[in-house]
């Protein structure tokens, strides 16, 4: 409680106020004391012992008591002022020191130094501000890292098909290759790769900005998941992989974009088939766990290493057990996650490690 800034300020103000009131009471007490020792009272108490005091003596006594009262009041007021000034200086220093550190760190952030952090110390309010600032700096640092990685990855993805196109076209112009139908097909494949990359980047940007067009409509979620999974059974059978669909309990109708949800399921099922060995099993289950509906795609394939699991939804991320260059450009899971989040849901991944399979879970709100 005493660590809160407003409590400290209140205590200082109350303390200074009490000192000022104390000085006022001291003056009042001295005044009343003098009144109680008025000449009439003095005559009654002193006259019996030493007789009538002269007026000059009474005047000196009155003056001395007044001086003592004034001196006492002045001492209290000066003490209160000194204490107030010292408390104010200490409080201002405790306030301005963290703020100066915050200003220095903010200027560093302004200069694109996102590694700057401020010490989390001081009153509760200052601790809250410092914590929020450090969280913001951490987020900016992560965003800057992702931005740089994104630019590097996009350049890398563009470079390969462009080099193939340029090399083959130069070879055709130099007469090394003939402009055959097969060569045209290879060139077309590279242009399709470029088109896919551009479209996926555009779609990801829209989804992450929550601007992806969604055509919401009532969807029987159980039927949609079942139909999508069944469409992968021929591919699974070709790899001797068992694909099972489990609809657990009553299946609700949700307001979704069916095309986008199929896109997410297609990505998850494609990955499950890609990283499952012959004779493996894939289970797609749907169940209600209010207030959410859970769609799980579980496989017993290659699994994901613990150190790579936090990055499976990053753009262009490809781990040995997460994504393959030959089968995609590393945007599928990032797009899937953004689509689910635009439906106010969540897409998560868990794995016990390599060779222990993985489970991807779509969590959608029941409404």
C-alpha positions, 0 to 999 in steps of 0.5 A: 500500500505504501508503495503507491505514489498517491499514498506517499503524496497523501502522507506527506501532505497530511504530515505537513498539514499536521505540523502547521496545525500543531504550530497553530495549536501551540500559538493558541495554547500559549495565548490561553496560558497567558490569559490564565496568568493575567494580572488578576490571577497573578494578584490572587496567587502571588500577592499572598506570598510577596504582596502586590507586584509592581506594574512594571514587573507584570509588564516584563512577565507579559512580554517574556511569555509572549516572546516565548510563545512566539519563539515556539510557534516560529520554531514549529513553523520553520521545522514544518517548512524544512520537513516539507521542503526536504520531503518535496525534494526527496519525492521529486527526485524519486519521481523524476529519476525514473522518468528521466530514465524513461525519457532516455529509453524513449529517445533511444526507441525513437532512434530505432534502438529497440533493445532499450529497456528501463529498470522496473522499480519505484512506486506501483504506478512507475512499475506499471509504466516501466513494465508497459514500456518494456513490453512495448519495446519487446514487441517493437523489437520482435516486429523489427526482427520479423520485418527484416526476416520477411524482407530477406525471405521475400527476396530469397523466394523471388530470387530463385524463380527469377534466376530460373526464368532469366537463365532459361530465357537467356539460354533460349536467346543464345540458342542453347535451349529450344523454345519447346513446349516442355521449356515453356511449361517449366517457365510457366511453373516459375511464373506460377510460383511467383504468382502464388507468393504474391497472392499469399503475401497479399492474403496474409497482409489482409488477414493479419490486418483483419481486413480479409473479406469474410462471407459469414453464413450459418455453417454446419461445422461437423459436415464441413469438417467431415467433407473436407477430411474425406476429400483427403482420403484418396491421398492418405490411402495412396500413402497407406495412412489411415484418416479418421473423422470423429464428431464427438457429441452434438454438432452446432451451426456457427457463423463462419466463412466456409471457404476460409475454414476449408482453406485452414483445414486443407493446410492442416491436413496437407501438413499432416499427410506430408509429415506422416510415414506410411502406415501412420494415423491421422485423426480429425475430431470435432467437439464442444467445450463451451464456450468454444468449439474445438477442431483437432488435426492429430497425427503420429508422424515426424512431430516438431522439435520443442525448440522449433514449436514456437515458430511454426506459425511464423512467416517463411519458417521452415524447420526440418519437421515443420515446413519443406521448401519443396512443398510450399513457401512457408506461409500456409500456417501463418495465413491459417492462423490469421484466418482463425483469429479473424473469426475470433478464434485461436490456432495452436500447435502441440507436439511431444517432440520428434517422432511423436506426432503433433496436434493442431487445434482450431478453437472457435467461439460458440455463439 
